[in-house]
Amino acid sequence: MVRKEKGSVILSIAIVILVAGVILGVVFGFYLTRGIPEVDSLAYNLPMETTKVYAKDGTLLQEYGAEKRILVPFTEISPSFFDALIAVEDANFYKHHGISIRGILRALVGDITQRKAGQGGSTITMQLARQYFLTPEKTITRKIKEILLSLKIERRYTKQQILEMYANKVCFGHGYYGIEAAARFYFGKKAIALSPDEAAFLAGVIQRPTYYSPKKYPERAKERRDFVLSRMVKTGKLSEEEYKRLSSKPIKLASSAVEKGTGAYPAERVRIYLETKYSEEDIYEKGLKVFTTIDPKLQAVAVKAVQEGLRDYQRRRPYKGPKRGDEAKPPSEDKDLSEGQSYWARVEEVSKEGIKVFFCGKSFELGKKNFKWYPSLTPNIVFKEGDSVLINVVQKEPLELQIDDTPDAQSALFSFNVRTGEVYSLVGGSDFSETMFNRVIQAKRQTGSAVKPLIYATAFRDGKNITDTELDSPTLFLYGTENPSQICSQGYIPRDFEKGFLGTITLRHALEHSVNICAVRLLNEVGYSRVIELMRKLRITADLKPYPSMGLGSFEITLWELTGAYGAFANNGVYVSPYFIQRIEDRNGTVLENYTPDFEAVLDPDVDFILVSAMKGVIKRGTAG
């Protein structure tokens, strides 16, 4: 009887424990699964994609967004990449159903022995689940959710779809996400064209993109690539001979991965424009495509012209000295030296004869022969260890280095096709990383004598002839607000750079020699309103005051507007508005905007011919000769 009662008690306890276990299991299961999203969303949950700005030839100028990405289907990715990825990340990918029991147990043992959640054990499917739906925190709860999601993903999608989504999602370093963007950045080619060794590198860098960066740590990157190649041998995707051949090759990066871009100024203007028309989400996540008229070759030439011109100017001035303390710059890390380029270097040693500097991964001894632009420098007085100095690579073979200096002055350059309005180059300053201010579009400067052709164009349009005459003699021009007793002091008396007066001269001679008094007299004769009317037709928006000083360009104008106005003179009197944004598309190729320039016949062709003839005389016989 006692035995029977004892058995009943044990049975009751067992039932209670079982029911409690079921309840706890249900509650715990509900807790774990309540935040798990439906994996069906993967089919339409597109990853963030950057806005891309393209040059005229289709090359990439710039990208905006946290994740630089180009989405591609499975068929446009090299099979070698998937072979390498599976070999290094998940050798049993085609055998399991989303999880690897062996991998999970191995990770669990490691976590217990190390007393922290740190081991991996994730399959490609589990990594995909984590990338899309979970946080990177390392907890048991997250791991269980990862397992449950992986099982769901494997039931919903094919292995090929999982690989495609993974390849388009993961980070490859330097802000590039997805295999297509990474292939273009690192190797200058599409993902479908990747060779086995290139694919092995990209598959290997996913684990720790910064640690295995070939730009910062080329030795580590090669070791990791070679490890992936060895794994491909074990999975049967490479032979021993192929491994030996591929592992002996260096990682050869495309120029885009090591060179600085030259299209920063136009690309920044594109971004500013987009912010006036589109939301931040559209710009930084939705993958807009902006096609511009910028010619990469001409843009590079323009950047070089501005930088070399400013350097030549600075070299005619005293040396300002090295950067020191908080102003010191880190030494350049570029792997290759480029002729004509200047690099920041760190001073390592100083003596009376010269200095030893470090940049681009090497040390160089510099003596008097390297100070030719600043021959009066005394090294041990000017420099100290730890200083930052600018070094210019005059030539590579044989190597010639010279101490350089940062320019005090600034410059800008802007070129466009006067018949179509397409802007080919736009450089707003010496270096976008140092000064983002765009001196083509944002800077306003006094027009000076550049206004004179506008005055003469108005005169010719209104019937004046190039052979008509004007008097160059001392002249007092009144504003109409002068005090009668102070007319001479309050009036306007223009003067020329050269002393003396020419008397009666032709309009051709006056324009060719930029005679100030004749320009103001002609402005008075044709009328301020008529000149301002022509300027408005040429899209000059400056605040124009009908004062005599307007004849010498006392008003301020941007280089963009002035160059656009002069473009009409080179186009038979037809004004064509400059532009560099050609069209804007969404990520699917739907055209959102298409730009068409404004055309307006401002001058008759015969009038324009006379004006241009006189302007050519400025170079042949005048002030520019």
C-alpha positions in Angstrom: 0.0 0.0 0.0 2.8 2.3 0.9 4.6 1.4 -2.3 1.5 2.2 -4.3 1.1 5.6 -2.7 4.8 6.3 -3.2 4.5 5.4 -6.9 1.5 7.7 -7.2 3.4 10.6 -5.7 6.4 10.0 -8.0 4.0 9.9 -11.0 2.3 13.0 -9.9 5.6 14.8 -9.5 6.7 13.6 -12.9 3.5 14.8 -14.5 3.8 18.2 -12.8 7.5 18.5 -14.0 6.5 17.4 -17.5 3.6 19.9 -17.7 5.8 22.6 -16.2 8.5 21.7 -18.7 6.0 21.9 -21.6 4.7 25.2 -20.3 8.2 26.6 -19.9 9.2 25.3 -23.3 6.2 26.9 -24.9 6.9 30.2 -23.1 10.6 30.1 -23.9 9.8 29.1 -27.5 7.3 32.0 -27.8 9.9 34.4 -26.3 12.5 33.3 -28.8 10.2 33.3 -31.8 8.2 36.4 -31.1 10.8 38.7 -32.6 11.7 36.5 -35.5 10.6 38.1 -38.8 9.1 36.2 -41.8 11.9 35.1 -44.1 9.6 35.7 -47.1 10.7 39.4 -46.8 14.1 38.4 -48.1 12.5 38.2 -51.6 11.8 41.9 -51.6 14.0 43.3 -48.8 16.6 44.9 -51.0 19.9 45.9 -49.3 20.8 49.5 -49.0 22.4 50.8 -52.2 24.4 54.0 -52.7 23.7 56.7 -55.2 26.2 56.5 -58.0 27.5 59.4 -60.0 28.8 58.5 -63.4 31.1 60.3 -65.8 30.4 60.8 -69.5 32.1 57.5 -70.4 30.2 55.5 -67.8 33.1 55.3 -65.2 32.2 55.9 -61.6 33.0 59.4 -60.3 31.6 59.1 -56.8 29.2 57.3 -54.5 27.0 58.5 -51.6 25.8 56.3 -48.8 27.1 54.1 -46.0 27.2 51.0 -48.1 28.6 51.1 -51.7 26.8 48.4 -53.5 25.8 47.2 -57.0 23.2 44.4 -57.0 23.7 41.5 -59.5 22.0 38.2 -60.1 23.7 34.8 -59.4 24.5 34.3 -63.2 26.6 37.5 -63.2 29.0 36.3 -60.5 32.0 34.2 -61.2 31.5 30.5 -60.1 35.1 30.7 -58.7 33.8 33.1 -56.0 31.2 30.7 -54.8 33.7 27.9 -54.9 36.1 29.9 -52.8 33.3 31.1 -50.4 32.0 27.6 -49.8 35.5 26.3 -49.3 36.5 28.8 -46.6 33.1 29.5 -44.9 30.9 26.4 -45.3 32.4 23.3 -47.0 29.1 21.3 -46.4 26.8 24.0 -47.7 25.1 21.8 -50.2 24.7 18.9 -47.7 23.1 20.6 -44.7 19.7 22.2 -44.2 20.8 25.6 -42.9 22.8 24.6 -39.8 25.9 22.5 -39.0 25.4 20.4 -35.8 29.2 19.7 -35.7 30.0 23.4 -36.1 27.5 24.4 -33.4 28.9 21.8 -31.0 32.4 22.9 -31.7 31.5 26.5 -31.0 29.6 25.6 -27.9 32.6 23.7 -26.5 34.8 26.7 -27.3 32.4 29.1 -25.6 32.2 26.9 -22.4 36.0 26.5 -22.2 36.6 30.2 -22.8 33.6 31.2 -20.6 32.3 33.7 -23.2 30.3 33.7 -26.4 32.9 34.2 -29.1 33.1 31.1 -31.3 31.7 31.0 -34.8 30.2 27.8 -36.2 27.8 29.6 -38.5 26.9 28.3 -41.9 26.5 30.6 -44.9 22.8 30.5 -44.3 23.2 31.4 -40.6 25.4 34.3 -41.6 22.8 35.5 -44.1 20.1 35.3 -41.3 22.3 37.4 -39.0 23.2 39.9 -41.8 19.5 40.6 -42.6 17.6 40.1 -39.4 19.8 40.1 -36.3 22.3 42.2 -34.4 26.0 41.2 -34.2 25.8 40.7 -30.4 27.2 37.3 -29.3 24.6 35.7 -27.0 23.0 32.3 -26.7 19.5 33.8 -27.4 20.7 35.4 -30.7 22.4 32.1 -31.7 19.1 30.2 -31.2 17.2 32.7 -33.2 19.9 32.5 -35.9 19.4 28.7 -36.1 15.6 29.0 -36.3 15.8 31.6 -39.0 18.3 29.6 -41.0 16.0 26.6 -41.0 13.2 28.8 -42.2 15.4 30.3 -45.0 16.5 26.9 -46.2 12.8 25.8 -46.5 11.8 28.9 -48.4 14.8 29.5 -50.7 17.1 27.4 -53.0 20.8 27.2 -52.4 21.4 29.4 -55.4 19.1 32.1 -54.1 20.8 32.0 -50.7 24.3 32.4 -52.3 23.1 35.3 -54.4 21.6 37.1 -51.5 24.7 36.5 -49.4 27.0 37.7 -52.2 25.0 41.0 -52.5 24.8 41.7 -48.8 28.2 41.2 -47.1 30.9 43.8 -46.6 34.3 43.5 -48.4 36.0 46.5 -46.8 36.6 50.2 -47.6 32.8 50.8 -47.5 32.1 48.4 -50.4 29.2 45.9 -50.0 28.3 43.2 -52.4 30.5 41.2 -54.7 30.0 43.4 -57.8 31.1 46.7 -56.1 34.0 44.9 -54.4 35.2 43.4 -57.7 35.1 46.8 -59.4 36.9 48.5 -56.5 39.7 46.0 -55.9 40.2 44.7 -59.4 38.5 47.1 -61.8 36.3 44.4 -63.3 32.8 42.9 -63.0 32.2 40.0 -60.7 31.6 37.6 -63.5 35.2 38.2 -64.8 37.0 37.4 -61.5 39.9 34.9 -61.7 40.2 32.2 -59.1 42.9 34.0 -57.2 40.9 37.2 -57.1 37.8 35.3 -56.1 39.7 33.6 -53.3 40.9 37.0 -52.0 37.4 38.4 -51.9 36.0 35.3 -50.3 38.7 35.5 -47.6 38.4 39.2 -46.8 34.7 38.9 -45.7 35.8 37.5 -42.3 37.7 40.6 -41.3 37.7 43.3 -44.0 39.9 45.8 -42.2 42.4 43.3 -40.8 42.9 41.7 -44.3 42.9 45.0 -46.3 45.4 44.7 -49.1 45.9 48.4 -49.1 47.0 48.6 -45.4 48.2 45.0 -44.8 49.2 43.4 -48.2 51.1 40.5 -46.5 48.1 39.5 -44.4 45.8 39.8 -47.4 48.0 37.5 -49.4 48.3 34.9 -46.6 44.5 34.9 -46.2 44.0 34.5 -50.0 46.5 31.6 -50.1 44.7 30.0 -47.2 41.4 30.1 -49.2 43.2 28.7 -52.2 44.4 25.8 -50.1 40.9 25.2 -48.9 39.7 25.1 -52.5 42.2 22.3 -53.1 40.7 20.3 -50.2 37.2 20.8 -51.6 38.3 19.6 -55.1 37.9 23.0 -56.8 41.7 23.4 -57.5 44.5 21.0 -58.3 47.9 21.2 -56.4 49.5 22.6 -59.6 46.8 25.4 -59.9 47.3 26.2 -56.2 51.1 26.6 -56.6 50.7 28.8 -59.6 47.9 31.0 -58.1 49.5 31.3 -54.7 52.7 32.6 -56.2 51.0 35.6 -57.7 50.8 38.9 -55.9 47.5 40.6 -55.3 47.4 43.2 -58.1 44.9 45.9 -57.3 43.2 48.1 -59.9 44.2 51.8 -60.0 40.8 52.8 -58.6 41.8 51.1 -55.3 45.0 53.1 -54.9 44.5 56.4 -56.7 42.6 59.4 -55.5 39.6 60.5 -57.6 39.5 63.7 -59.5 35.8 64.2 -59.7 35.1 65.3 -56.2 34.0 68.9 -57.0 31.3 68.0 -59.6 30.2 65.0 -57.6 29.6 67.2 -54.5 27.5 69.7 -56.6 25.5 66.7 -57.7 24.9 65.7 -54.1 23.9 69.3 -53.2 21.4 69.3 -56.1 19.9 65.9 -55.1 19.3 67.2 -51.5 17.0 69.9 -52.9 14.9 67.3 -54.8 15.1 64.0 -53.0 14.9 62.6 -49.5 17.9 61.4 -47.5 16.6 57.8 -47.9 16.4 58.2 -51.6 20.0 59.6 -51.8 21.8 57.4 -49.4 19.8 54.1 -49.5 17.7 53.7 -52.7 20.5 53.5 -55.3 19.9 56.5 -57.5 22.0 56.8 -60.6 23.2 60.2 -61.8 24.8 60.4 -65.3 26.9 63.5 -65.9 28.7 65.1 -68.8 32.1 65.1 -67.0 35.0 63.8 -69.2 37.3 61.8 -66.9 40.4 62.5 -68.9 39.7 66.2 -69.3 38.8 66.4 -65.6 42.1 64.8 -64.6 44.0 67.3 -66.9 42.1 70.2 -65.4 42.9 69.1 -61.8 46.5 68.7 -62.7 46.6 72.1 -64.4 45.1 73.8 -61.3 47.4 72.0 -58.9 50.6 72.6 -60.9 49.8 76.2 -61.6 49.3 76.9 -57.9 52.5 75.0 -57.0 54.5 76.9 -59.5 53.1 80.1 -58.0 54.0 79.0 -54.5 57.5 78.0 -55.4 58.2 81.6 -56.4 57.5 82.6 -52.8 59.4 81.9 -49.5 59.0 78.5 -47.9 56.3 78.5 -45.2 57.9 75.7 -43.2 56.8 72.2 -42.2 53.6 71.2 -40.4 54.3 70.6 -36.7 52.3 69.5 -33.6 48.6 69.4 -34.0 49.0 70.5 -37.7 51.2 67.6 -38.6 49.9 65.3 -41.3 50.3 61.5 -41.3 52.7 60.2 -43.9 51.1 59.1 -47.2 50.4 55.4 -47.4 50.2 55.1 -51.2 52.1 52.0 -52.5 53.3 53.6 -55.7 54.8 57.0 -56.4 53.3 59.0 -59.3 55.2 61.6 -61.2 54.1 65.2 -60.5 52.3 64.2 -57.3 53.1 65.6 -53.9 53.0 63.4 -50.7 53.1 64.1 -47.0 56.2 62.7 -45.3 57.4 62.4 -41.7 60.8 63.8 -40.8 62.8 61.0 -39.1 66.3 62.5 -38.8 67.8 66.0 -39.2 71.3 67.1 -39.9 73.1 70.2 -41.2 73.3 68.6 -44.7 69.7 67.4 -45.0 66.9 65.3 -43.6 65.6 61.8 -43.7 61.9 61.4 -44.4 59.4 58.5 -44.4 56.4 58.2 -46.7 54.7 55.6 -48.9 56.3 52.8 -46.9 59.9 53.9 -47.4 62.6 56.2 -46.1 64.5 58.7 -48.3 67.6 60.9 -47.7 67.1 64.5 -48.9 70.0 66.9 -49.2 70.7 70.3 -50.9 69.9 68.9 -54.3 66.3 68.2 -53.1 65.8 71.9 -52.0 66.1 73.5 -55.5 62.9 75.4 -55.2 63.9 76.7 -51.8 67.8 76.8 -52.0 68.2 79.1 -48.9 66.8 76.4 -46.5 69.0 75.4 -43.6 67.8 71.9 -42.7 68.8 71.8 -39.0 67.2 75.2 -38.4 63.9 74.7 -40.4 63.1 71.1 -39.6 62.6 68.9 -36.5 62.1 65.2 -36.0 58.4 64.4 -36.3 57.6 67.3 -38.6 55.4 66.8 -41.7 56.8 68.0 -45.0 55.4 67.9 -48.5 57.5 66.0 -51.0 57.0 66.3 -54.8 58.0 63.4 -57.1 59.5 65.3 -60.0 60.3 62.1 -61.9 60.5 58.3 -61.1 63.3 57.1 -63.3 65.8 58.2 -62.1 64.0 59.1 -58.9 64.0 62.9 -58.2 62.3 64.3 -55.1 61.9 67.9 -54.1 60.8 69.7 -50.9 57.4 71.2 -51.8 55.0 73.6 -50.1 51.2 74.0 -49.9 49.9 76.9 -52.0 48.5 80.0 -50.2 46.5 81.0 -53.3 43.5 79.2 -54.8 42.3 78.7 -58.3 39.4 77.2 -60.3 38.9 75.8 -63.8 35.7 75.2 -65.8 35.4 74.0 -69.4 32.3 73.2 -71.4 31.1 72.6 -75.0 29.7 75.9 -76.1 27.4 74.2 -78.7 25.8 71.6 -76.5 26.3 73.0 -73.0 28.0 69.8 -71.7 30.5 70.6 -68.9 33.6 68.5 -69.4 35.6 69.6 -66.4 35.0 71.5 -63.2 37.7 72.1 -60.6 36.6 74.3 -57.6 40.0 74.5 -55.9 43.4 73.0 -55.3 42.3 70.0 -53.3 38.7 69.0 -52.3 39.9 67.2 -49.2 41.4 70.5 -48.0 38.8 73.0 -49.3 35.3 71.9 -50.3 34.4 75.5 -51.3 33.7 75.4 -55.1 35.2 78.5 -56.6 33.5 77.9 -60.0 30.0 78.1 -58.6 30.1 79.6 -55.2 32.9 82.2 -55.3 32.0 85.7 -56.5 34.8 87.9 -57.8 34.8 91.3 -59.4 34.5 90.9 -63.2 37.2 93.6 -64.0 38.0 94.1 -67.6 36.2 90.8 -68.5 33.0 92.9 -68.6 34.3 95.0 -71.6 33.3 92.6 -74.4 29.8 92.7 -73.0 29.7 96.4 -73.4 31.2 96.3 -76.9 28.8 93.5 -77.9 25.9 95.8 -76.9 27.3 98.7 -78.9 27.8 96.5 -82.0 24.3 95.1 -81.6 22.9 98.6 -81.5 24.6 99.8 -84.6 28.1 100.8 -83.7 30.9 99.7 -86.0 34.3 98.4 -85.1 35.9 101.3 -87.0 33.9 103.9 -85.1 36.0 106.1 -82.8 36.0 106.9 -79.1 37.9 109.6 -77.2 40.5 108.5 -74.6 41.1 111.6 -72.5 40.6 112.6 -68.8 36.8 112.3 -68.1 34.7 112.9 -65.1 31.6 110.7 -64.8 28.8 111.6 -62.5 26.4 109.3 -60.6 23.8 112.0 -60.2 24.0 112.1 -56.4 27.1 114.4 -56.1 27.2 117.5 -54.0 27.6 120.5 -56.4 30.5 121.8 -54.4 32.3 118.4 -54.4 31.7 117.1 -57.9 35.3 116.4 -58.6 35.9 114.4 -55.4 32.6 112.5 -55.5 32.5 111.9 -59.3 34.1 108.9 -61.0 37.4 109.4 -62.9 38.6 106.1 -64.4 42.3 105.6 -65.1 44.3 103.2 -67.2 47.2 101.0 -66.0 49.6 102.9 -68.3 50.0 106.7 -67.9 49.0 109.0 -70.7 46.1 109.2 -73.1 45.7 108.0 -76.6 43.2 110.6 -77.9 40.7 109.5 -80.6 41.0 105.8 -81.3 38.9 103.1 -83.0 36.7 100.8 -81.0 38.8 97.9 -82.2 42.0 99.6 -80.7 40.1 100.5 -77.5 39.0 96.9 -76.9 42.3 95.3 -78.0 44.2 97.5 -75.5 41.5 97.4 -72.8 41.3 101.2 -72.6 39.3 102.0 -69.4 38.0 105.5 -70.3 36.7 104.4 -73.7 34.8 101.4 -72.1 33.0 103.7 -69.6 32.3 106.3 -72.3 30.9 103.6 -74.5 28.7 102.3 -71.6 27.3 105.8 -71.2 26.5 106.1 -74.9 24.8 102.8 -75.4 23.0 103.0 -72.1 23.2 101.1 -68.8 19.9 99.4 -69.3 20.8 98.1 -72.7 24.0 96.5 -71.4 22.2 95.0 -68.4 19.5 93.6 -70.7 22.2 91.7 -72.7 23.8 90.4 -69.5 20.4 89.1 -68.3 20.0 87.3 -71.6 23.4 85.7 -71.0 22.0 84.5 -67.6 24.2 86.8 -65.5 22.3 87.1 -62.2 24.7 89.5 -60.5 23.4 92.6 -58.7 24.0 95.1 -61.5 23.9 98.8 -60.6 23.7 101.4 -63.4 26.9 103.2 -62.3 29.9 104.3 -64.4 32.1 101.8 -62.5 30.1 99.0 -64.0 32.1 99.6 -67.1 35.2 98.3 -65.4 33.5 95.3 -63.8 33.0 96.6 -60.2 30.2 94.0 -59.7 30.8 90.5 -58.5 30.1 87.3 -60.6 30.8 83.6 -60.5 33.2 81.9 -62.9 30.2 79.7 -63.9 28.1 82.6 -65.2 31.0 84.5 -66.8 32.2 81.4 -68.7 28.7 80.6 -69.8 28.3 84.2 -71.1 31.5 84.0 -73.0 30.4 80.7 -74.5 27.8 82.6 -76.6 30.7 84.6 -78.3 32.3 81.3 -79.3 28.9 79.9 -80.6 27.9 82.6 -83.2 26.0 84.6 -80.6 23.9 81.7 -79.4 23.8 81.2 -75.6 23.6 77.6 -74.4 23.3 77.0 -70.6 26.1 74.9 -69.2 25.1 71.7 -67.4 26.7 68.6 -66.1 23.8 66.5 -64.7 22.5 64.7 -67.8 19.8 62.4 -66.3 18.9 60.8 -63.1 17.5 57.2 -62.8 16.3 55.0 -59.9 17.9 51.7 -59.1 15.7 49.9 -61.7 16.7 52.3 -64.6 13.5 54.3 -64.6 14.4 57.9 -65.7 13.4 60.4 -63.0 14.9 63.5 -64.6 16.4 64.3 -68.0 18.1 67.7 -68.5 17.8 69.8 -71.7 19.9 73.0 -71.9 18.4 76.4 -72.7 19.2 77.8 -76.1 18.8 81.5 -77.0 20.2 83.6 -79.9 21.5 86.6 -78.1 23.6 88.3 -80.9 23.3 88.2 -84.6 26.1 86.1 -86.2 27.5 89.1 -88.0 27.7 91.1 -84.8 29.3 88.2 -83.0 31.9 87.9 -85.8 32.9 91.5 -85.4 33.2 91.1 -81.6 35.3 87.9 -81.8 37.5 89.5 -84.4 38.3 92.3 -82.0 38.8 89.9 -79.1 41.3 87.9 -81.2 43.2 91.2 -81.6 43.7 91.3 -77.8 46.0 88.3 -78.2 47.6 89.4 -81.5 48.2 93.1 -80.9 46.8 94.0 -77.5 47.2 93.5 -73.8 47.5 89.7 -74.0 50.1 89.8 -76.9 
